[in-house]
Amino acid sequence: MLCEGCKELIVTIVNRGWADVVVRASREAGAEGGTILLGRGTGIHEMQSLFGIPIEPEKEIVLTVVDPGITMHVLETINRDMDLDTPGRGIAFVIPLTRVAGRAHKFETPSR
């Protein structure tokens, strides 16, 4: 059972430079936007080297808060546009949010 006002968080982790594709797919599917964070990966498919020195490629983490009614559509659109079924392309998962504070809407102007 969903509580009134509950949201879900779609977390998408992709190689650096691909977050804009995730945000574009999310918006196309009905999400209002997202927050992009930088990270570092250590997975088996991401290990590379430069002149024999191991490199851990930078990652972008996209956090997208959505209403539960559109979560699957947004997730499927991200999966399609990013081709997440291909190894090394990224991963996306959903975390239920039961309480959210400070939620902003795209047409609201903060008052001080």
Backbone torsions as a table, in degrees:
resi	resn	phi	psi	omega
1	MET	NA	132.7	-179.4
2	LEU	-91.4	140.4	176.2
3	CYS	-85.2	155.0	179.6
4	GLU	-65.2	128.3	178.8
5	GLY	85.9	-1.5	178.3
6	CYS	-67.6	151.7	179.5
7	LYS	-129.5	173.8	173.4
8	GLU	-129.2	147.5	-179.7
9	LEU	-109.2	120.1	172.6
10	ILE	-94.8	120.4	177.8
11	VAL	-105.9	121.2	179.9
12	THR	-122.4	125.2	-179.6
13	ILE	-115.3	119.7	-176.2
14	VAL	-135.8	167.2	175.5
15	ASN	-64.4	150.1	-179.0
16	ARG	-56.4	136.2	-179.5
17	GLY	101.8	-10.0	-176.8
18	TRP	-105.3	-3.4	-177.4
19	ALA	-60.6	-34.7	-180.0
20	ASP	-62.8	-33.9	176.8
21	VAL	-65.6	-41.4	179.1
22	VAL	-63.8	-46.9	-179.7
23	VAL	-63.4	-42.5	178.8
24	ARG	-61.7	-44.0	178.6
25	ALA	-63.9	-41.4	179.5
26	SER	-61.0	-46.8	179.8
27	ARG	-64.7	-41.5	177.9
28	GLU	-57.6	-33.3	-177.3
29	ALA	-89.3	-0.6	175.3
30	GLY	114.2	-4.1	176.7
31	ALA	-74.5	155.5	-178.2
32	GLU	-84.7	-17.3	-178.4
33	GLY	156.3	-157.4	-179.3
34	GLY	-166.9	173.1	176.4
35	THR	-116.9	131.4	-178.1
36	ILE	-107.3	126.2	176.7
37	LEU	-117.7	154.3	175.6
38	LEU	-96.7	145.3	178.8
39	GLY	-147.4	-172.3	-178.0
40	ARG	-138.9	135.0	-177.5
41	GLY	-104.8	153.2	177.8
42	THR	-134.6	16.6	-177.5
43	GLY	-67.6	161.5	-177.1
44	ILE	-60.9	-35.2	-177.3
45	HIS	-79.9	-17.9	-174.2
46	GLU	-95.3	-12.7	-176.5
47	MET	-66.9	126.5	178.7
48	GLN	-133.4	170.4	175.7
49	SER	-140.6	153.8	176.7
50	LEU	-129.2	115.9	-175.3
51	PHE	54.2	38.7	178.2
52	GLY	79.7	0.3	179.0
53	ILE	-97.2	122.5	-179.8
54	PRO	-62.7	138.3	179.2
55	ILE	-120.0	131.9	173.3
56	GLU	-101.7	105.0	-174.7
57	PRO	-61.4	148.7	177.7
58	GLU	-74.1	149.1	179.9
59	LYS	-120.5	160.1	170.5
60	GLU	-119.2	133.2	179.2
61	ILE	-111.8	121.3	-179.7
62	VAL	-106.1	122.4	177.2
63	LEU	-104.4	121.9	-177.5
64	THR	-127.8	114.9	177.8
65	VAL	-91.6	125.4	-177.3
66	VAL	-135.6	161.5	171.4
67	ASP	-71.7	142.3	-178.8
68	PRO	-55.5	-28.3	-178.8
69	GLY	-66.3	-20.6	-179.7
70	ILE	-114.5	1.4	-175.6
71	THR	-54.1	-51.6	-176.3
72	MET	-64.0	-38.7	179.3
73	HIS	-64.9	-43.6	178.8
74	VAL	-64.1	-46.6	180.0
75	LEU	-60.5	-44.0	179.2
76	GLU	-64.9	-37.0	178.7
77	THR	-68.0	-42.2	175.5
78	ILE	-60.4	-46.9	-179.1
79	ASN	-58.8	-44.5	179.9
80	ARG	-64.4	-51.5	-174.9
81	ASP	-69.0	-31.4	179.8
82	MET	-93.3	-9.5	-177.0
83	ASP	52.4	53.0	-175.6
84	LEU	-67.6	-12.0	177.1
85	ASP	-74.6	-11.7	176.4
86	THR	-84.4	126.2	-179.5
87	PRO	-55.5	136.2	177.5
88	GLY	87.7	-3.9	-178.5
89	ARG	-82.4	-26.2	-179.9
90	GLY	142.9	-173.8	-180.0
91	ILE	-148.0	148.4	175.8
92	ALA	-137.4	140.9	176.9
93	PHE	-148.9	164.8	-173.9
94	VAL	-117.8	136.4	176.5
95	ILE	-122.2	125.5	177.6
96	PRO	-70.8	139.4	177.4
97	LEU	-114.0	117.8	-179.2
98	THR	-94.8	-18.6	177.8
99	ARG	-141.5	132.9	179.9
100	VAL	-135.2	132.0	177.1
101	ALA	-121.1	145.3	174.8
102	GLY	75.2	23.5	-179.3
103	ARG	-67.8	129.0	179.9
104	ALA	-107.2	147.0	175.2
105	HIS	-106.7	153.2	-174.8
106	LYS	-64.8	-21.3	-179.3
107	PHE	-104.1	1.4	179.1
108	GLU	-85.0	147.2	174.7
109	THR	-112.3	124.5	-179.6
110	PRO	-61.6	137.7	175.6
111	SER	-103.7	146.8	-178.0
112	ARG	-120.9	NA	NA
